[in-house]
Structures are given as C-alpha cells and as structure tokens.
Amino acid sequence: MISGSLLLLVATAQAIDLEVVEQSLLEYAMERCDAVEVEVAWSGLSPQLPGGSEVELNWDGDPCRSRPSLRLLAVEKGEMLGRWSVRPHLRVWVQQPVAAALTMPGDLVEVLPGHVLIDSIVGRSLSPDTVLQARVRIDAGEAVTDAVAEPVPDVFSGAKVMVRVRRGPLVVTAPGTLMQDAAMGDVVRVTNNATRVVLKGTLSRPDIVDLP
C-alpha cells in the first residue's frame, strides 16, 4: 500500500522493480544516517509504481529512525512519473561506542567500537577517549552516552583548594573547599574557609580555583 497521496501519475505499461526502489531507499538512508548497515523491512510502496529501467528516484526526509516520514519523487526522461509520501519500516545501525562488559553504577566503563540500532540510542555520545564512570547499570554492548555514563571528575567534592584572585600584578589566595565534583576548566562553587562565603570560579588546576 502507498502511504500518502499520488499527486501526479503518467500512464505507462511498465512498473518500477520494487527491489530497485528498496535499494535506492537503503542507499539514501546509509548516506543520510552515516550508517554501517540498513535493512528495509518494508518500503511502504506498491509494487505497481509506474516507470521503467531509466527511472530516477529522489528521496527527501530524515530516514534515521524506524518509521520515518519520507517523500519519493520518480522522474523518467525528464517526465515526472509520481510523487509519494511514505512511512517505510527501516532498521538502521550506526557505529557507536558501547560498553565492553556489564558495568554497575560508579564503576569505570570500558568502551569499544560497536554497531548499534539507532532507535536504541538514548542521549548524546561521549568521547571514547574520556575516562567514564557508569551513572546507572550498563549492559555489555549497550551504547555509552551521557544518559548512562559521565566523565570521571578530576577533583571531587570536599577537596581542599586555594581560592585565587588576580588583580594586575597582585595575587591574593585563601584556603577553600570545593563544593562539587569537577573537571579542569569547569565553573565551580567553592567555600572560602576563612569567611564561609560561597564563591564561583574556574578550576584551573586540581588545587586552584581562580575567581573572576
């Protein structure tokens, strides 16, 4: 069944080979989704589409999910044969960092390259070069994203630091306590131990917070 409406149809005794249409859809999804594999489970199109061996197929829309809304334009020898709106059933695999083994919350995550169904990926990708710890249980082969893992902090909450202020050649420091886990370059909250005032600054070294 064609999902959508046929806007223009030129009478012809020939029909496009549906395998050719599905191959065209597969190639379109591979390129648009930067996929490693695509399976067209169902194209959503009738096997009686008009056209012959010289038909040109042009797809439009985002195919990077299981039931996308796409548009197909068929042209042959400069004549438009038809334009259809379809919702095919696709299975799209992409290369994605995955957990090498079952990992429990708080444990370091060992990451390796894997192929993952795009519909199963929740959250944004994390750099495989970053040391990560699990936020929740991660199964072996599961996509490693910010939904399930986070970078291991460079410094942990409660660490003793020096709070530093620069004013031209003058540098003033005071002992402080970090109030959150943080990585180098993060804007953090820190307590001035002498005044008990909470300040915000940049963690420039593991033991230094620079105030603006």
C-alpha positions in Angstrom: 0.0 0.0 0.0 1.1 3.5 -0.7 1.0 5.7 2.4 0.0 9.1 1.2 -1.4 10.5 -1.9 -0.3 10.2 -5.6 0.0 13.8 -6.9 0.8 13.0 -10.5 0.9 9.8 -12.5 1.8 9.4 -16.1 0.2 6.3 -17.7 2.7 3.6 -18.5 2.6 -0.1 -19.2 5.8 -0.6 -17.1 6.3 -0.8 -13.4 9.5 0.0 -11.4 11.1 -3.0 -9.9 10.3 -2.7 -6.2 13.8 -4.2 -5.3 15.3 -1.2 -7.2 13.2 1.2 -5.1 14.2 -0.5 -1.9 17.9 -0.5 -2.8 17.6 3.3 -3.6 16.0 3.8 -0.2 18.7 1.7 1.5 21.5 3.8 -0.1 19.7 7.1 0.8 19.4 6.0 4.5 23.1 4.8 4.5 24.3 8.2 3.4 22.0 10.4 5.4 22.5 8.5 8.7 26.2 7.7 8.2 25.0 4.1 8.8 27.1 0.9 8.8 24.0 -1.2 7.9 20.4 -0.5 6.9 17.6 -3.0 6.5 14.4 -2.1 4.6 11.9 -4.3 6.3 9.0 -2.7 4.4 9.2 0.2 1.9 5.6 1.3 2.2 5.2 1.4 -1.6 3.1 -0.6 -4.0 4.9 -3.0 -6.4 2.9 -1.3 -9.2 4.8 2.0 -9.2 5.0 3.5 -12.8 8.3 3.6 -14.5 10.9 1.7 -16.4 14.6 0.9 -16.3 15.7 4.6 -16.7 13.6 5.9 -13.9 15.4 8.3 -11.5 14.4 8.1 -7.8 14.9 11.0 -5.4 14.2 10.7 -1.7 13.6 13.5 0.8 13.2 13.5 4.6 15.0 12.1 7.6 15.4 8.3 7.4 17.3 7.9 10.7 14.6 6.2 12.7 12.4 3.1 12.4 9.3 4.7 10.9 10.3 7.9 9.2 8.1 10.1 7.1 9.7 10.4 3.6 8.9 11.6 0.2 9.8 9.9 -3.1 9.9 11.6 -6.5 10.1 9.5 -9.6 11.4 11.0 -12.9 12.0 9.3 -16.2 13.4 11.1 -19.3 12.5 14.5 -17.8 8.9 13.4 -17.1 7.7 13.3 -13.5 6.0 10.0 -13.0 4.8 10.5 -9.5 5.4 11.9 -6.0 4.6 9.9 -2.9 4.6 10.3 0.8 5.6 7.1 2.6 6.4 5.7 6.0 8.7 2.8 5.5 9.9 0.4 8.2 13.7 0.7 8.5 16.3 -0.8 10.8 19.4 1.5 10.9 22.7 0.5 12.6 25.4 3.1 13.3 28.9 2.9 14.7 28.7 3.9 18.4 30.9 3.4 21.5 29.5 0.6 23.5 30.2 -1.0 26.9 32.7 -3.9 26.7 31.1 -5.6 29.7 28.3 -5.3 32.2 29.1 -2.2 34.3 27.5 -1.2 37.6 26.8 2.4 38.8 30.1 4.1 39.9 32.4 1.6 38.1 34.7 2.7 35.3 33.3 2.0 31.8 35.4 0.1 29.4 34.4 1.3 25.9 34.9 -0.3 22.5 33.5 0.4 19.0 30.2 -1.3 18.2 27.3 -1.3 15.9 24.0 -0.2 17.5 20.4 0.2 16.3 19.9 3.9 16.1 16.5 3.7 17.7 18.1 2.1 20.8 20.4 5.1 21.5 19.3 7.4 24.3 21.3 10.6 25.0 24.4 12.1 23.4 27.6 10.3 22.5 30.6 10.7 24.8 34.2 10.7 23.6 35.7 7.2 23.8 39.0 8.9 24.9 37.4 10.2 28.1 37.6 8.2 31.3 34.0 7.4 32.1 32.1 6.0 35.0 28.6 4.5 34.9 25.7 6.5 36.2 23.4 3.5 36.0 23.7 -0.2 35.1 25.1 -0.5 31.6 24.8 -3.9 29.8 27.5 -5.2 27.6 27.1 -3.9 24.1 24.8 -1.0 25.2 25.5 2.4 23.7 27.6 4.6 26.0 26.0 8.1 26.1 25.5 10.8 28.7 22.3 9.1 29.7 24.2 6.2 31.3 27.7 7.4 31.9 29.7 10.6 32.8 33.3 11.7 32.8 35.3 10.8 35.9 35.9 14.1 37.8 39.4 15.4 38.0 38.6 16.6 41.6 35.9 15.5 44.0 33.6 17.5 46.2 35.2 18.3 49.5 38.7 18.6 48.1 40.9 21.3 49.7 41.9 24.0 47.1 43.3 27.5 47.1 40.9 30.3 46.0 42.9 32.8 43.9 42.2 36.3 42.7 44.4 38.2 40.3 44.3 42.0 40.1 47.1 43.0 37.8 50.4 42.1 39.5 48.6 41.4 42.8 47.7 37.8 43.6 45.6 37.1 46.6 44.9 33.5 47.8 42.8 31.9 50.5 42.1 28.3 51.5 38.8 26.9 50.3 36.8 23.7 49.9 35.3 22.5 46.6 31.6 22.0 46.8 31.1 19.8 43.8 32.8 17.2 41.6 34.6 18.9 38.7 36.9 18.6 35.7 39.6 21.1 34.7 38.1 24.2 33.3 34.7 23.8 34.9 33.0 26.7 36.7 32.6 25.5 40.2 31.3 26.5 43.6 33.9 26.8 46.4 33.7 27.9 50.0 36.2 30.4 51.4 37.2 28.6 54.6 38.0 31.9 56.4 34.8 33.7 55.7 32.5 30.7 54.9 31.3 32.6 51.8 30.4 30.5 48.8 32.0 31.8 45.6 32.1 30.8 41.9 35.3 30.4 40.0 37.1 28.3 37.4 39.0 25.1 38.4 42.3 25.9 36.6 44.4 23.2 38.4 43.4 20.4 40.7 44.2 22.6 43.7 43.4 26.1 42.4 40.1 27.9 41.8 40.5 31.2 40.0 37.8 33.8 40.7 36.8 36.3 38.0 
